[in-house]
Amino acid sequence: AWLVAAATALQSGELVNAERWIKKAVEIGQAKELPFTIFQCHRLSGQLLELQDKQVEAMSAYDRAITELEKLRSTLMLEHRPNFLADKGSVYEAAVHLCLEQDNNEQALDYAERAKSSALVEL
């Protein structure tokens, strides 16, 4: 529920509420060891931090989200992997975009390659 509230607040421009609700979701995700919740929190944190013009912190949040996503993907049964990544590529895209904005082309290429590798592994 906190993640939905945070995402809604983020889309509505209510950044203070979004930040508060992301923190609550992180607390729950960590306490109950919910890696998918933690992934979503990092992704939303990255979006929030970008809106706050905190690019370095946003990049760090996206990197943590991608790390969590790759850990999650590796634990799934093979038949579930292709569908799992279908709607999660946006975090890679956000990381690439942010790297390119910062003229960090090498890091952007690394994220693009990781996204491509994840997609190819699923085939």
C-alpha positions as CSV (number, residue, x, y, z in Angstrom):
1,A,0.0,0.0,0.0
2,W,2.9,2.4,0.8
3,L,4.4,1.8,-2.6
4,V,1.1,2.6,-4.4
5,A,0.7,5.7,-2.3
6,A,4.3,6.7,-3.0
7,A,4.0,6.2,-6.8
8,T,0.7,8.2,-6.8
9,A,2.2,11.0,-4.8
10,L,5.2,11.0,-7.2
11,Q,3.0,11.3,-10.2
12,S,1.0,14.1,-8.5
13,G,4.1,16.0,-7.7
14,E,3.7,15.5,-3.9
15,L,7.4,14.8,-3.4
16,V,7.4,15.2,0.4
17,N,4.7,12.6,0.7
18,A,6.3,10.3,-1.9
19,E,9.6,10.4,0.1
20,R,7.8,9.6,3.4
21,W,5.9,6.7,1.9
22,I,9.0,5.3,0.1
23,K,10.8,5.3,3.4
24,K,7.9,3.4,5.1
25,A,7.9,0.8,2.3
26,V,11.7,0.4,2.6
27,E,11.3,-0.3,6.3
28,I,8.7,-3.0,5.7
29,G,10.6,-4.5,2.8
30,Q,13.8,-4.8,4.8
31,A,12.1,-6.0,8.0
32,K,10.2,-8.7,6.1
33,E,13.0,-9.4,3.6
34,L,10.8,-8.6,0.5
35,P,13.3,-8.1,-2.3
36,F,10.7,-7.1,-4.9
37,T,9.4,-4.4,-2.6
38,I,13.0,-3.2,-2.0
39,F,13.6,-3.1,-5.8
40,Q,10.5,-1.0,-6.3
41,C,11.5,1.3,-3.5
42,H,14.9,1.9,-5.0
43,R,13.3,2.5,-8.4
44,L,10.9,5.0,-7.0
45,S,13.6,6.7,-5.0
46,G,15.6,7.2,-8.2
47,Q,12.6,8.8,-9.8
48,L,12.1,11.0,-6.8
49,L,15.7,12.1,-6.5
50,E,15.8,12.9,-10.2
51,L,12.8,15.2,-9.7
52,Q,14.7,16.8,-6.9
53,D,17.7,17.4,-9.2
54,K,19.8,15.0,-7.1
55,Q,21.3,13.1,-10.0
56,V,24.2,11.5,-8.1
57,E,21.8,10.1,-5.5
58,A,19.3,9.1,-8.2
59,M,22.0,7.1,-10.0
60,S,22.9,5.3,-6.8
61,A,19.2,4.4,-6.2
62,Y,18.8,3.1,-9.8
63,D,22.0,1.1,-9.4
64,R,20.6,-0.5,-6.2
65,A,17.3,-1.2,-8.0
66,I,19.1,-2.9,-10.9
67,T,21.2,-5.0,-8.5
68,E,18.0,-6.1,-6.6
69,L,16.3,-6.8,-9.9
70,E,19.2,-9.0,-11.2
71,K,19.3,-10.9,-7.9
72,L,15.5,-11.5,-8.1
73,R,15.7,-12.6,-11.7
74,S,18.4,-15.1,-10.9
75,T,16.2,-16.8,-8.2
76,L,13.2,-17.3,-10.5
77,M,12.4,-20.6,-12.2
78,L,13.3,-20.5,-15.8
79,E,9.7,-20.5,-17.1
80,H,8.9,-17.4,-15.2
81,R,11.9,-15.3,-16.2
82,P,10.8,-13.9,-19.5
83,N,7.6,-12.5,-18.1
84,F,9.3,-11.1,-15.0
85,L,11.5,-8.6,-16.9
86,A,8.8,-7.5,-19.3
87,D,7.8,-4.4,-17.4
88,K,11.0,-3.8,-15.5
89,G,13.3,-2.5,-18.2
90,S,12.4,1.1,-17.4
91,V,14.9,1.1,-14.5
92,Y,17.7,0.3,-17.0
93,E,16.4,3.0,-19.3
94,A,16.3,5.5,-16.5
95,A,19.9,4.7,-15.5
96,V,21.2,4.9,-19.1
97,H,19.4,8.2,-19.6
98,L,20.8,9.7,-16.4
99,C,24.3,8.5,-17.3
100,L,24.0,10.1,-20.7
101,E,22.8,13.4,-19.2
102,Q,26.0,13.4,-17.0
103,D,28.2,12.6,-20.0
104,N,29.1,9.2,-18.4
105,N,28.9,7.3,-21.6
106,E,30.9,4.3,-20.4
107,Q,28.5,3.7,-17.5
108,A,25.5,4.2,-19.8
109,L,26.9,1.5,-22.1
110,D,27.4,-0.8,-19.1
111,Y,23.7,-0.5,-18.1
112,A,22.6,-0.9,-21.7
113,E,24.7,-4.1,-21.9
114,R,23.3,-5.4,-18.7
115,A,19.8,-4.8,-19.9
116,K,20.5,-6.6,-23.2
117,S,22.3,-9.5,-21.4
118,S,19.3,-9.9,-19.1
119,A,16.9,-10.0,-22.1
120,L,19.1,-12.4,-24.0
121,V,19.5,-14.8,-21.1
122,E,15.7,-15.1,-21.0
123,L,15.6,-16.4,-24.6
